[in-house]
Amino acid sequence: MKKNIVKISLLALLVSFSSCTQDEELAMLDAGGNTVLKDTKISRLDTDSDIKIGVILKAGVSVSKLEIFYNTAASGAIVLGTKIGEATVSGDLATLSSSKLIADPNFVSNQSTDKGTIALAFVTTYSDGSMTTNPYSLTVARGIDWKILDDDGLSVTNATSGTTNIKYLDNTTGVNVLRYAVYKKYANTVVDNVTVQWKKNKAGTYSVGVATFPITKGEIDLGNLNYSSYGLAVNDTLYYKISVKSGTQTDYIQTAIAINTQKFGASASAEITDALTANKFSFATGLNYDDADEDTEAEVEFTSPYGLSKTGTTSITFVKSNSTDYDTADLFSAEVDFLAGTAGTSLTNLAQDDLIIYKIVRGDVTSYGIIKVGDLSSSTLNGTTTKTFTFEYKEGTILRA
């Protein structure tokens, strides 16, 4: 039992090795020094660069030989595999050329995974005759990554482009932006170009590609997308493939973006009456107004029998439709149906379930709305008959250049 306790204590010391000072590291070892992998992550583009290895030595001791092997152990004790090569040692720094590793599967171009790891073993022989054998993992990462902005507006690496869908013809800039950044570890790695390709729908063929994009980082603002040139319509899917090339090495990221329609806003319920205390209504505010209020935000007023008309200087026109479905219509289909009809500033003789499309201009913003007429009723009090009808409505603005 006592022997087991000693073994556990020694293991704990070795596990804490990386957090110790240089003197403490050496004090824990009987060997004349130690070697530590400093560059733990490189790029698939880094095919001919010096991977840095730190060298820690006791006084009067030097490195006689630093051999790098594949570590074939799945776990536990090191199992030396094929020898990769010997590092070049100079003082407290050693280097291994990444060119000795490019036959490894992790360096294959155009992989679907964003990174892989190579298990290594450093076998170091010191001038005092002692040796150390240490396991390390070298991460080989993709040469290009998606970037998104975090809550602080900082660019961070992301597994996806961060944009899965956009609204057809939406020309709002600064919202749906594809961002990328090229990743390389070493300054001597030369990036030849970044190429952007696109295709329409999964069965489509990628374009030849444009290689005029920045070779460090860049972005594509989908608010500037030319739908006509791309031949895109609602329910299409736009694919982007962004590739980076360095010598014979290439890597890429890709994304699929659904082209959605532009929908109305949320549906609301209201009513309007010929009673002068509430015979006017605003679709913008959802409120009724008194007939005597001349400076209100009212946009329409009750017109007998059971109708609507514009009020004041409101720029609104109506079309009664027999082809529009309140539940399934979107802004584009409503616009088509509106333009197919004869617009007027007033509608009367409405019946339950009638569908009305309206176009309204507020300032420089043009919106379309849809109205479904509900219950029509009348009541008489003290000889005065009041007519009322309920309705549902929803509205939206088509975003386009």
TIPADREN-511884 format. One record per residue (C-alpha): residue number from 1; x, y negated, z negated. Coordinates in nm, 3 decimals. Each point is the difference from the previous one (the first is absolute). Example, Ala and Ser with C-alpha at 12.3 -4.5 7.8 and 13.67 -1.06 7.14 Angstrom:
BEGIN
VEXVEX    i       px       py       pz
VEXVEX    1    1.230    0.450   -0.780
VEXVEX    2    0.137   -0.344    0.066
//
This chain:
BEGIN
VEXVEX    i       px       py       pz
VEXVEX    1    0.000    0.000    0.000
VEXVEX    2    0.283   -0.235   -0.087
VEXVEX    3    0.160    0.060    0.341
VEXVEX    4   -0.326   -0.085    0.170
VEXVEX    5   -0.021   -0.329   -0.188
VEXVEX    6    0.352   -0.092    0.113
VEXVEX    7   -0.088    0.080    0.364
VEXVEX    8   -0.313   -0.213   -0.018
VEXVEX    9    0.198   -0.290   -0.146
VEXVEX   10    0.258    0.017    0.278
VEXVEX   11   -0.275    0.012    0.261
VEXVEX   12   -0.162   -0.310   -0.151
VEXVEX   13    0.330   -0.183    0.025
VEXVEX   14    0.037    0.089    0.366
VEXVEX   15   -0.359   -0.105    0.076
VEXVEX   16    0.070   -0.343   -0.153
VEXVEX   17    0.319   -0.035    0.204
VEXVEX   18   -0.132   -0.258    0.243
VEXVEX   19   -0.091   -0.245   -0.278
VEXVEX   20    0.343    0.000   -0.163
VEXVEX   21    0.295   -0.235    0.040
VEXVEX   22    0.307    0.108    0.197
VEXVEX   23    0.202    0.078   -0.314
VEXVEX   24   -0.288    0.199   -0.145
VEXVEX   25   -0.042    0.192    0.325
VEXVEX   26    0.363    0.102   -0.006
VEXVEX   27   -0.009    0.083   -0.367
VEXVEX   28   -0.275    0.252    0.065
VEXVEX   29    0.208    0.186    0.257
VEXVEX   30    0.306    0.215   -0.026
VEXVEX   31    0.077   -0.088    0.363
VEXVEX   32    0.219   -0.288    0.109
VEXVEX   33   -0.290   -0.194    0.143
VEXVEX   34   -0.333    0.011    0.172
VEXVEX   35   -0.161   -0.095    0.333
VEXVEX   36   -0.344   -0.153    0.037
VEXVEX   37   -0.215   -0.054    0.312
VEXVEX   38   -0.062   -0.376    0.025
VEXVEX   39   -0.198   -0.019    0.325
VEXVEX   40   -0.294    0.223   -0.087
VEXVEX   41   -0.226   -0.117    0.286
VEXVEX   42    0.088   -0.064    0.364
VEXVEX   43   -0.191   -0.031    0.328
VEXVEX   44   -0.040    0.249    0.283
VEXVEX   45    0.153   -0.278    0.208
VEXVEX   46    0.322    0.009   -0.206
VEXVEX   47    0.177    0.269    0.201
VEXVEX   48    0.356   -0.134   -0.018
VEXVEX   49    0.049   -0.184   -0.327
VEXVEX   50    0.201    0.055   -0.317
VEXVEX   51   -0.205    0.141   -0.287
VEXVEX   52    0.149   -0.135   -0.322
VEXVEX   53    0.106    0.222   -0.288
VEXVEX   54    0.119   -0.145   -0.329
VEXVEX   55    0.321    0.143   -0.153
VEXVEX   56    0.065   -0.011   -0.375
VEXVEX   57    0.346    0.105   -0.121
VEXVEX   58    0.189    0.040   -0.323
VEXVEX   59    0.326   -0.189   -0.028
VEXVEX   60    0.276    0.154    0.206
VEXVEX   61   -0.236    0.230    0.192
VEXVEX   62   -0.089   -0.017    0.369
VEXVEX   63   -0.227    0.194    0.234
VEXVEX   64    0.182    0.272    0.193
VEXVEX   65   -0.303    0.104    0.204
VEXVEX   66   -0.370   -0.081    0.016
VEXVEX   67   -0.197    0.262    0.194
VEXVEX   68   -0.366   -0.041    0.093
VEXVEX   69   -0.219    0.311    0.034
VEXVEX   70   -0.367    0.068    0.056
VEXVEX   71   -0.160    0.113   -0.324
VEXVEX   72   -0.221    0.293    0.096
VEXVEX   73   -0.141    0.058   -0.348
VEXVEX   74   -0.377   -0.044   -0.021
VEXVEX   75    0.044   -0.099   -0.363
VEXVEX   76    0.229    0.058   -0.294
VEXVEX   77    0.369    0.076    0.051
VEXVEX   78    0.181   -0.134    0.307
VEXVEX   79    0.043    0.239    0.292
VEXVEX   80    0.263   -0.117    0.245
VEXVEX   81   -0.109    0.028    0.360
VEXVEX   82    0.169   -0.116    0.319
VEXVEX   83    0.281   -0.248   -0.047
VEXVEX   84   -0.090   -0.334    0.152
VEXVEX   85    0.342   -0.158   -0.020
VEXVEX   86    0.244   -0.182   -0.223
VEXVEX   87   -0.046   -0.352   -0.121
VEXVEX   88    0.262   -0.269    0.046
VEXVEX   89    0.112   -0.125   -0.341
VEXVEX   90    0.148   -0.343   -0.070
VEXVEX   91    0.026   -0.107   -0.363
VEXVEX   92   -0.338   -0.001   -0.170
VEXVEX   93   -0.191    0.048    0.327
VEXVEX   94   -0.038    0.293    0.235
VEXVEX   95   -0.194    0.018    0.324
VEXVEX   96   -0.156    0.270    0.214
VEXVEX   97   -0.099   -0.080    0.358
VEXVEX   98   -0.371    0.054    0.058
VEXVEX   99    0.096    0.137    0.342
VEXVEX  100    0.089    0.324   -0.180
VEXVEX  101   -0.366    0.035   -0.101
VEXVEX  102   -0.190   -0.082    0.320
VEXVEX  103   -0.046    0.366    0.090
VEXVEX  104   -0.218    0.029   -0.309
VEXVEX  105   -0.376    0.025    0.079
VEXVEX  106   -0.063   -0.318   -0.199
VEXVEX  107    0.171   -0.201    0.274
VEXVEX  108   -0.229    0.122    0.280
VEXVEX  109   -0.162   -0.296    0.177
VEXVEX  110   -0.371   -0.077   -0.009
VEXVEX  111   -0.105    0.208   -0.299
VEXVEX  112   -0.352   -0.021   -0.139
VEXVEX  113    0.133   -0.020   -0.357
VEXVEX  114    0.132   -0.326   -0.138
VEXVEX  115    0.303    0.155   -0.170
VEXVEX  116    0.183    0.316   -0.096
VEXVEX  117    0.282    0.097   -0.234
VEXVEX  118    0.331    0.179    0.045
VEXVEX  119    0.126    0.199   -0.299
VEXVEX  120    0.375   -0.051   -0.038
VEXVEX  121    0.274    0.130   -0.225
VEXVEX  122    0.322   -0.193   -0.069
VEXVEX  123    0.299    0.219   -0.086
VEXVEX  124    0.283   -0.224   -0.119
VEXVEX  125    0.354    0.112   -0.079
VEXVEX  126    0.216   -0.233   -0.212
VEXVEX  127    0.377   -0.041   -0.020
VEXVEX  128    0.006    0.154   -0.346
VEXVEX  129   -0.140    0.323    0.144
VEXVEX  130   -0.353   -0.043   -0.141
VEXVEX  131   -0.318    0.010    0.210
VEXVEX  132   -0.361   -0.124   -0.010
VEXVEX  133   -0.299    0.128    0.194
VEXVEX  134   -0.301   -0.234    0.011
VEXVEX  135   -0.338    0.023    0.177
VEXVEX  136   -0.151   -0.303    0.172
VEXVEX  137   -0.297   -0.073    0.227
VEXVEX  138    0.032   -0.232    0.298
VEXVEX  139   -0.328   -0.145    0.127
VEXVEX  140   -0.020   -0.050    0.375
VEXVEX  141   -0.282   -0.246    0.066
VEXVEX  142   -0.191   -0.102    0.312
VEXVEX  143    0.155   -0.289    0.192
VEXVEX  144   -0.320   -0.207    0.008
VEXVEX  145   -0.279   -0.048   -0.255
VEXVEX  146   -0.341   -0.160   -0.033
VEXVEX  147   -0.010   -0.303   -0.226
VEXVEX  148   -0.296   -0.158   -0.179
VEXVEX  149   -0.030   -0.301   -0.228
VEXVEX  150   -0.053    0.074   -0.367
VEXVEX  151   -0.210   -0.208   -0.239
VEXVEX  152    0.286   -0.249   -0.031
VEXVEX  153    0.035   -0.036    0.375
VEXVEX  154    0.323    0.197    0.011
VEXVEX  155    0.077    0.247    0.277
VEXVEX  156    0.013    0.359   -0.124
VEXVEX  157    0.036    0.336    0.174
VEXVEX  158   -0.327    0.185    0.057
VEXVEX  159   -0.089    0.346    0.129
VEXVEX  160   -0.245   -0.149    0.253
VEXVEX  161   -0.048   -0.326    0.187
VEXVEX  162   -0.260   -0.112   -0.252
VEXVEX  163   -0.253   -0.070    0.278
VEXVEX  164   -0.245    0.273    0.098
VEXVEX  165   -0.266   -0.201    0.185
VEXVEX  166   -0.073   -0.339    0.148
VEXVEX  167   -0.312   -0.174    0.129
VEXVEX  168   -0.044   -0.015    0.375
VEXVEX  169    0.103   -0.342    0.138
VEXVEX  170    0.091   -0.130   -0.344
VEXVEX  171    0.263   -0.268    0.060
VEXVEX  172    0.069   -0.078   -0.365
VEXVEX  173    0.377   -0.018   -0.041
VEXVEX  174    0.209    0.075   -0.306
VEXVEX  175   -0.232    0.274   -0.130
VEXVEX  176    0.054    0.320    0.199
VEXVEX  177    0.375   -0.007    0.051
VEXVEX  178    0.220    0.301    0.076
VEXVEX  179    0.342   -0.046   -0.160
VEXVEX  180    0.310    0.212    0.048
VEXVEX  181    0.361   -0.004   -0.112
VEXVEX  182    0.301    0.187    0.135
VEXVEX  183    0.198    0.189   -0.264
VEXVEX  184    0.372    0.060    0.024
VEXVEX  185    0.248    0.034   -0.283
VEXVEX  186    0.317   -0.118    0.166
VEXVEX  187    0.096   -0.319    0.184
VEXVEX  188    0.186    0.189    0.272
VEXVEX  189   -0.317    0.180    0.109
VEXVEX  190   -0.110   -0.179    0.318
VEXVEX  191   -0.372   -0.019    0.076
VEXVEX  192   -0.052   -0.015    0.376
VEXVEX  193   -0.368   -0.091    0.009
VEXVEX  194   -0.346    0.030   -0.149
VEXVEX  195   -0.271    0.103    0.245
VEXVEX  196   -0.376   -0.035   -0.047
VEXVEX  197   -0.241    0.223    0.192
VEXVEX  198   -0.379    0.029   -0.007
VEXVEX  199   -0.271    0.227    0.129
VEXVEX  200   -0.380    0.005   -0.004
VEXVEX  201   -0.152    0.298   -0.180
VEXVEX  202    0.171    0.323   -0.094
VEXVEX  203   -0.014    0.146    0.351
VEXVEX  204    0.162   -0.309    0.149
VEXVEX  205    0.361   -0.034    0.111
VEXVEX  206    0.243   -0.235   -0.172
VEXVEX  207    0.112   -0.300    0.202
VEXVEX  208    0.361   -0.024    0.116
VEXVEX  209    0.064   -0.237   -0.287
VEXVEX  210    0.130   -0.350   -0.053
VEXVEX  211    0.352   -0.030   -0.145
VEXVEX  212   -0.002   -0.369   -0.086
VEXVEX  213   -0.082    0.040   -0.367
VEXVEX  214    0.240   -0.095   -0.283
VEXVEX  215    0.250    0.275   -0.091
VEXVEX  216   -0.010   -0.073   -0.375
VEXVEX  217   -0.364   -0.063   -0.087
VEXVEX  218   -0.306   -0.123    0.184
VEXVEX  219   -0.378   -0.011    0.011
VEXVEX  220   -0.297    0.034    0.232
VEXVEX  221   -0.298   -0.219   -0.087
VEXVEX  222   -0.314    0.178    0.122
VEXVEX  223   -0.183   -0.333   -0.005
VEXVEX  224    0.184   -0.068    0.326
VEXVEX  225   -0.102    0.330    0.159
VEXVEX  226   -0.108   -0.031    0.364
VEXVEX  227   -0.296    0.238    0.010
VEXVEX  228   -0.054   -0.051    0.370
VEXVEX  229    0.359    0.085    0.099
VEXVEX  230   -0.007    0.309   -0.221
VEXVEX  231   -0.341    0.101    0.133
VEXVEX  232   -0.134    0.039   -0.355
VEXVEX  233   -0.364    0.024   -0.101
VEXVEX  234   -0.194    0.074   -0.317
VEXVEX  235    0.068    0.353   -0.131
VEXVEX  236    0.336    0.029    0.176
VEXVEX  237    0.315    0.076   -0.199
VEXVEX  238    0.318   -0.196    0.062
VEXVEX  239    0.330    0.181   -0.064
VEXVEX  240    0.331   -0.178   -0.053
VEXVEX  241    0.340    0.170    0.005
VEXVEX  242    0.303   -0.202   -0.109
VEXVEX  243    0.337    0.160    0.076
VEXVEX  244    0.356   -0.093   -0.095
VEXVEX  245    0.306    0.111    0.198
VEXVEX  246    0.363    0.014   -0.105
VEXVEX  247    0.224    0.179    0.244
VEXVEX  248   -0.149    0.346    0.051
VEXVEX  249   -0.207   -0.026   -0.318
VEXVEX  250   -0.364   -0.106    0.007
VEXVEX  251   -0.269   -0.021   -0.264
VEXVEX  252   -0.359   -0.118    0.006
VEXVEX  253   -0.311   -0.082   -0.199
VEXVEX  254   -0.352    0.001    0.136
VEXVEX  255   -0.349   -0.100   -0.106
VEXVEX  256   -0.359    0.043    0.115
VEXVEX  257   -0.241   -0.293   -0.024
VEXVEX  258   -0.375    0.043    0.050
VEXVEX  259   -0.178   -0.275    0.194
VEXVEX  260   -0.321   -0.066   -0.189
VEXVEX  261   -0.296   -0.211    0.094
VEXVEX  262   -0.082   -0.326   -0.175
VEXVEX  263   -0.292    0.049   -0.235
VEXVEX  264   -0.255   -0.229   -0.154
VEXVEX  265    0.038   -0.107   -0.359
VEXVEX  266   -0.213    0.149   -0.275
VEXVEX  267   -0.375    0.011    0.046
VEXVEX  268   -0.218   -0.222   -0.218
VEXVEX  269   -0.373   -0.035   -0.065
VEXVEX  270   -0.200   -0.322    0.001
VEXVEX  271   -0.344   -0.146    0.066
VEXVEX  272   -0.138   -0.318    0.142
VEXVEX  273   -0.339   -0.161   -0.038
VEXVEX  274   -0.202   -0.284    0.144
VEXVEX  275   -0.037   -0.140   -0.351
VEXVEX  276    0.178   -0.334    0.009
VEXVEX  277    0.193    0.077   -0.317
VEXVEX  278    0.198    0.280    0.169
VEXVEX  279   -0.061   -0.014    0.373
VEXVEX  280    0.363   -0.046    0.096
VEXVEX  281    0.291    0.244   -0.021
VEXVEX  282    0.374    0.018    0.051
VEXVEX  283    0.176    0.316    0.122
VEXVEX  284    0.327   -0.144   -0.128
VEXVEX  285   -0.115   -0.047   -0.359
VEXVEX  286   -0.284    0.256   -0.016
VEXVEX  287   -0.223   -0.264   -0.164
VEXVEX  288   -0.341   -0.150    0.070
VEXVEX  289   -0.050   -0.378    0.008
VEXVEX  290   -0.282   -0.251   -0.047
VEXVEX  291   -0.147   -0.154    0.313
VEXVEX  292    0.047   -0.347   -0.148
VEXVEX  293    0.375    0.044   -0.046
VEXVEX  294    0.153   -0.165    0.305
VEXVEX  295    0.366    0.039   -0.100
VEXVEX  296   -0.003    0.370   -0.084
VEXVEX  297    0.200    0.283    0.155
VEXVEX  298   -0.316    0.148    0.152
VEXVEX  299    0.050    0.150    0.347
VEXVEX  300   -0.346    0.134    0.094
VEXVEX  301   -0.360   -0.061   -0.100
VEXVEX  302   -0.326    0.194    0.002
VEXVEX  303   -0.198   -0.046    0.319
VEXVEX  304   -0.365    0.103    0.016
VEXVEX  305   -0.117    0.256    0.064
VEXVEX  306    0.277    0.209   -0.156
VEXVEX  307    0.308   -0.132    0.174
VEXVEX  308    0.329   -0.182   -0.032
VEXVEX  309    0.141   -0.311    0.158
VEXVEX  310    0.309   -0.211   -0.039
VEXVEX  311   -0.012   -0.287   -0.243
VEXVEX  312    0.182   -0.331    0.013
VEXVEX  313    0.317   -0.004    0.205
VEXVEX  314    0.079    0.369   -0.047
VEXVEX  315    0.150    0.157    0.310
VEXVEX  316   -0.189    0.329    0.003
VEXVEX  317   -0.182    0.196    0.268
VEXVEX  318   -0.197    0.327   -0.013
VEXVEX  319   -0.060    0.300    0.224
VEXVEX  320   -0.261    0.263   -0.074
VEXVEX  321    0.144    0.343    0.084
VEXVEX  322   -0.157    0.336    0.078
VEXVEX  323    0.331    0.181    0.040
VEXVEX  324    0.192   -0.095   -0.314
VEXVEX  325    0.017    0.234   -0.298
VEXVEX  326    0.038   -0.183   -0.330
VEXVEX  327    0.190    0.281   -0.171
VEXVEX  328    0.248    0.086    0.276
VEXVEX  329    0.054   -0.326    0.187
VEXVEX  330    0.343   -0.163   -0.020
VEXVEX  331    0.101   -0.351    0.094
VEXVEX  332    0.090    0.092    0.356
VEXVEX  333   -0.323    0.186    0.076
VEXVEX  334   -0.199   -0.283   -0.158
VEXVEX  335    0.179   -0.254    0.217
VEXVEX  336   -0.075    0.205    0.313
VEXVEX  337   -0.368    0.028   -0.091
VEXVEX  338   -0.018   -0.371   -0.083
VEXVEX  339    0.152   -0.101    0.333
VEXVEX  340   -0.238    0.235    0.183
VEXVEX  341   -0.303   -0.180   -0.143
VEXVEX  342   -0.147   -0.347    0.029
VEXVEX  343    0.105   -0.210   -0.295
VEXVEX  344   -0.221   -0.257   -0.161
VEXVEX  345   -0.010   -0.213   -0.313
VEXVEX  346   -0.327    0.149   -0.124
VEXVEX  347   -0.179    0.335   -0.024
VEXVEX  348   -0.363    0.055   -0.105
VEXVEX  349   -0.253    0.283   -0.033
VEXVEX  350    0.255    0.228   -0.165
VEXVEX  351   -0.107    0.347   -0.110
VEXVEX  352    0.142    0.248   -0.246
VEXVEX  353    0.321    0.172    0.124
VEXVEX  354    0.063   -0.264    0.268
VEXVEX  355    0.374   -0.050    0.064
VEXVEX  356    0.141   -0.348    0.052
VEXVEX  357    0.356   -0.087    0.096
VEXVEX  358    0.114   -0.352   -0.069
VEXVEX  359    0.307   -0.200    0.094
VEXVEX  360    0.102   -0.283   -0.229
VEXVEX  361    0.284   -0.250    0.019
VEXVEX  362    0.131   -0.154   -0.319
VEXVEX  363    0.276   -0.249    0.066
VEXVEX  364    0.232    0.178    0.242
VEXVEX  365   -0.102    0.351   -0.112
VEXVEX  366   -0.250    0.201    0.205
VEXVEX  367   -0.176    0.288   -0.173
VEXVEX  368   -0.259    0.259    0.099
VEXVEX  369   -0.271    0.129   -0.230
VEXVEX  370   -0.270    0.262    0.012
VEXVEX  371   -0.340   -0.014   -0.171
VEXVEX  372   -0.246    0.281   -0.065
VEXVEX  373   -0.349   -0.120   -0.087
VEXVEX  374   -0.164    0.166   -0.302
VEXVEX  375   -0.341   -0.043   -0.158
VEXVEX  376   -0.229   -0.278    0.114
VEXVEX  377   -0.258   -0.121   -0.250
VEXVEX  378   -0.239   -0.281   -0.078
VEXVEX  379   -0.171   -0.112   -0.319
VEXVEX  380   -0.263   -0.258   -0.079
VEXVEX  381   -0.009   -0.213   -0.313
VEXVEX  382   -0.238   -0.291   -0.058
VEXVEX  383   -0.095    0.008    0.363
VEXVEX  384    0.357   -0.018    0.123
VEXVEX  385    0.136    0.296    0.198
VEXVEX  386    0.375    0.067   -0.019
VEXVEX  387    0.180    0.218    0.250
VEXVEX  388    0.324    0.182   -0.084
VEXVEX  389    0.222    0.259    0.161
VEXVEX  390    0.304    0.186   -0.126
VEXVEX  391    0.305    0.091    0.204
VEXVEX  392    0.343    0.154   -0.013
VEXVEX  393    0.294   -0.169    0.165
VEXVEX  394    0.375    0.028    0.047
VEXVEX  395    0.252   -0.218    0.177
VEXVEX  396    0.359   -0.004    0.123
VEXVEX  397    0.256   -0.183    0.211
VEXVEX  398    0.178    0.165    0.289
VEXVEX  399    0.376   -0.040   -0.041
VEXVEX  400    0.172   -0.046    0.334
VEXVEX  401    0.223   -0.233    0.192
//
